[in-house]
Amino acid sequence: MQDLSFYYDRTKRLRSRDGVEAEARAVLKKDLENALVKANGNNLMLIAHSMGSIIGYDVLRDLDRKPRKSEEEIEFILHDFIAIGSPLGVGLVKNNVRGERSYSKPSLRTPTVVKRRWANYADRKDPVAFDSHLRDDFGANSSAVRVEDDLVTNDYTAQGDRNPHKSYGYLRTPEISMHIQQFIEAGDSNS
């Protein structure tokens, strides 16, 4: 909850990569946005863990609204968005999203720039992803992409202690490995 509070607190400041101090949330979002926009035109997948899934969701929503600078600039497209160990179902997060955007029913949705798939992978024992079912909170976008919930077993252990929130454990689950493999194969066939 401390991370959420820091992220949503408009008074919190960070230094950006160019050394300019700015609102922490804006700095975090700008780094991801710059990386995504730079790779636009490629077959793109964003894998976001924990707080990263909130930042990723916010950036993708912002890219929905970003006007093109010229007719030649291509529309931003993200093919797959993968959220792992995500707190996007937490009431505080959903309320902030609703407060920042005026969506029609359903009030929360898949960002328009996601064109093929949004998958939410969660372990029932992950304390951060305790609302493991995002589908009932987020509607489809204009491309009919809607979040798919998939319960997985994150069996990551360190020194004998299981950590069902660890990103490494999520990335090695068969479900996520298969998703990544299918994404790569689909990209190869589009080359």
C-alpha positions as CSV (number, residue, x, y, z in Angstrom):
1,M,0.0,0.0,0.0
2,Q,3.0,2.3,0.5
3,D,3.9,2.0,-3.2
4,L,0.3,2.8,-4.2
5,S,0.2,5.8,-1.9
6,F,3.5,7.1,-3.2
7,Y,2.4,6.6,-6.8
8,Y,-0.9,8.5,-6.4
9,D,0.5,11.3,-4.2
10,R,0.9,14.3,-6.5
11,T,3.4,15.8,-4.0
12,K,6.0,13.0,-4.4
13,R,8.9,13.9,-6.6
14,L,11.6,12.0,-8.5
15,R,14.5,13.0,-10.8
16,S,13.9,12.0,-14.4
17,R,16.7,10.5,-16.5
18,D,17.6,13.9,-17.7
19,G,18.0,15.1,-14.1
20,V,14.9,17.3,-13.9
21,E,12.8,16.9,-10.8
22,A,9.1,16.2,-11.5
23,E,6.1,14.5,-10.1
24,A,7.1,10.8,-9.3
25,R,4.2,9.3,-11.2
26,A,4.9,11.4,-14.3
27,V,8.5,10.3,-14.3
28,L,7.7,6.6,-14.0
29,K,5.1,6.8,-16.7
30,K,7.3,8.8,-19.1
31,D,10.1,6.2,-19.0
32,L,7.8,3.5,-20.0
33,E,6.0,5.6,-22.6
34,N,9.3,6.6,-24.2
35,A,10.4,2.9,-24.5
36,L,7.1,1.8,-26.0
37,V,6.8,4.6,-28.5
38,K,10.4,4.1,-29.6
39,A,9.5,0.4,-30.4
40,N,6.2,1.2,-32.1
41,G,5.7,-0.5,-35.4
42,N,7.1,-3.7,-34.1
43,N,5.2,-6.7,-32.8
44,L,5.0,-5.6,-29.1
45,M,4.2,-7.3,-25.9
46,L,4.3,-5.6,-22.5
47,I,4.8,-7.8,-19.4
48,A,4.2,-5.8,-16.3
49,H,4.5,-7.1,-12.7
50,S,2.9,-5.7,-9.6
51,M,3.0,-1.9,-9.5
52,G,4.4,-2.1,-13.0
53,S,1.0,-3.3,-14.2
54,I,-0.6,-0.1,-12.8
55,I,2.0,2.1,-14.5
56,G,1.7,0.0,-17.7
57,Y,-2.1,0.3,-17.7
58,D,-1.9,4.1,-17.1
59,V,0.6,4.5,-19.9
60,L,-1.4,2.5,-22.3
61,R,-4.5,4.5,-21.5
62,D,-2.5,7.7,-22.1
63,L,-1.3,6.4,-25.4
64,D,-5.0,6.0,-26.4
65,R,-5.4,9.7,-26.3
66,K,-2.0,10.8,-27.6
67,P,-2.6,12.7,-30.9
68,R,-0.4,11.8,-33.9
69,K,2.0,14.5,-34.8
70,S,1.5,14.0,-38.5
71,E,-0.5,11.9,-41.0
72,E,2.7,9.8,-41.6
73,E,3.0,8.9,-37.9
74,I,1.6,5.4,-37.4
75,E,-1.0,4.6,-34.7
76,F,0.5,3.1,-31.5
77,I,-0.3,-0.6,-31.3
78,L,0.4,-3.0,-28.5
79,H,-0.4,-6.6,-29.4
80,D,-0.3,-8.2,-26.0
81,F,-0.4,-6.9,-22.5
82,I,0.4,-9.3,-19.7
83,A,-0.2,-8.4,-16.1
84,I,1.4,-10.7,-13.5
85,G,0.9,-10.4,-9.7
86,S,-1.2,-7.3,-10.5
87,P,-3.0,-5.1,-7.9
88,L,-5.3,-3.6,-10.7
89,G,-8.3,-5.1,-8.9
90,V,-7.7,-3.2,-5.7
91,G,-10.4,-0.7,-4.9
92,L,-8.0,2.3,-4.5
93,V,-6.6,1.7,-8.0
94,K,-9.9,1.3,-9.6
95,N,-11.2,4.4,-7.9
96,N,-8.2,6.4,-9.1
97,V,-8.7,5.2,-12.7
98,R,-12.4,6.1,-12.5
99,G,-11.5,9.5,-11.1
100,E,-9.1,10.3,-13.9
101,R,-11.2,9.2,-16.8
102,S,-14.8,9.5,-17.7
103,Y,-15.7,6.1,-19.1
104,S,-19.1,5.0,-20.1
105,K,-20.4,1.7,-18.8
106,P,-18.4,-0.4,-18.0
107,S,-16.4,2.3,-16.3
108,L,-13.1,0.5,-16.7
109,R,-11.9,-1.1,-19.9
110,T,-9.0,-2.5,-21.8
111,P,-6.8,0.3,-23.3
112,T,-7.7,0.9,-26.9
113,V,-4.1,0.4,-28.0
114,V,-4.2,-3.3,-27.0
115,K,-5.1,-5.0,-30.2
116,R,-4.9,-8.7,-29.6
117,R,-4.8,-9.9,-26.0
118,W,-4.7,-8.8,-22.4
119,A,-3.9,-11.6,-20.0
120,N,-3.9,-11.3,-16.2
121,Y,-1.9,-14.1,-14.5
122,A,-2.3,-14.4,-10.7
123,D,-1.5,-17.0,-8.0
124,R,-4.3,-17.3,-5.4
125,K,-1.7,-17.0,-2.7
126,D,-0.2,-13.8,-4.0
127,P,-1.1,-11.1,-1.4
128,V,-0.7,-8.3,-4.0
129,A,-3.0,-9.9,-6.6
130,F,-5.7,-10.9,-4.1
131,D,-8.4,-9.8,-6.5
132,S,-7.2,-12.3,-9.2
133,H,-10.2,-11.8,-11.4
134,L,-10.0,-8.5,-13.4
135,R,-12.4,-9.5,-16.1
136,D,-15.4,-8.6,-14.0
137,D,-13.9,-5.1,-13.4
138,F,-12.6,-4.2,-16.9
139,G,-14.7,-4.2,-20.0
140,A,-13.7,-4.8,-23.7
141,N,-12.1,-2.1,-25.8
142,S,-13.2,-1.0,-29.3
143,S,-11.3,-4.0,-30.8
144,A,-13.3,-6.4,-28.5
145,V,-10.1,-7.2,-26.4
146,R,-11.1,-8.0,-22.9
147,V,-8.9,-9.1,-20.0
148,E,-8.5,-12.9,-19.7
149,D,-7.9,-14.1,-16.1
150,D,-5.7,-17.2,-15.6
151,L,-4.9,-18.6,-12.2
152,V,-1.3,-20.0,-12.1
153,T,0.9,-21.5,-9.4
154,N,3.9,-19.4,-8.7
155,D,6.1,-21.8,-6.8
156,Y,9.1,-19.6,-6.5
157,T,11.0,-20.3,-3.3
158,A,14.1,-18.8,-1.8
159,Q,15.9,-20.3,1.2
160,G,12.9,-22.6,1.7
161,D,10.3,-19.9,1.7
162,R,7.7,-19.7,-1.0
163,N,7.1,-16.3,-2.5
164,P,4.0,-16.4,-4.7
165,H,4.4,-12.8,-5.7
166,K,8.0,-13.1,-7.2
167,S,8.2,-12.1,-10.8
168,Y,10.7,-14.9,-11.6
169,G,8.2,-17.5,-10.5
170,Y,5.4,-16.1,-12.6
171,L,7.6,-16.0,-15.7
172,R,8.5,-19.6,-15.5
173,T,4.9,-20.9,-15.1
174,P,3.8,-23.1,-18.1
175,E,0.9,-20.7,-18.8
176,I,3.0,-17.6,-19.2
177,S,5.8,-19.5,-21.0
178,M,3.1,-20.7,-23.5
179,H,1.7,-17.2,-24.0
180,I,5.2,-15.8,-24.7
181,Q,5.9,-18.7,-27.1
182,Q,2.6,-18.1,-29.0
183,F,3.4,-14.4,-29.2
184,I,6.8,-15.0,-30.7
185,E,5.5,-17.5,-33.2
186,A,2.7,-15.2,-34.2
187,G,5.3,-12.4,-34.8
188,D,7.4,-14.8,-36.9
189,S,4.5,-15.6,-39.1
190,N,3.8,-11.9,-39.6
191,S,7.3,-11.1,-40.7
